[in-house]
Amino acid sequence: MKISIPQILGSLSYVKDDLKLNNSQQEEESQMEQTCNNSTALFGQITVFQQLRLQLLSQLSVLKENIEKMQKMEQFVEFEETNLDKLTRNNSRLIDSIRKYQ
């Protein structure tokens, strides 16, 4: 069987095209694998952000409770200051009245 140069070139061209196709497939697979890895990493980050969000919401809830407690304490202090002022005025009046009658 005699093989001609054009047959050899044709065969080499076929092999070359096949290698290009294999390279393209490998590149595509590599890109798909990288995309999967990126997606996995992204989902991991989303999970972390969700956990951080829950922690932040919890801390904000505690902060809100503390602010409400402080507001109640401020109201109580204002009430007591008002009572103290009234007592001070009453004591002053009482002292003045006692001095008048002495």
Residue pairs with C-beta under 8 A, 6 or more apart in sequence:
none
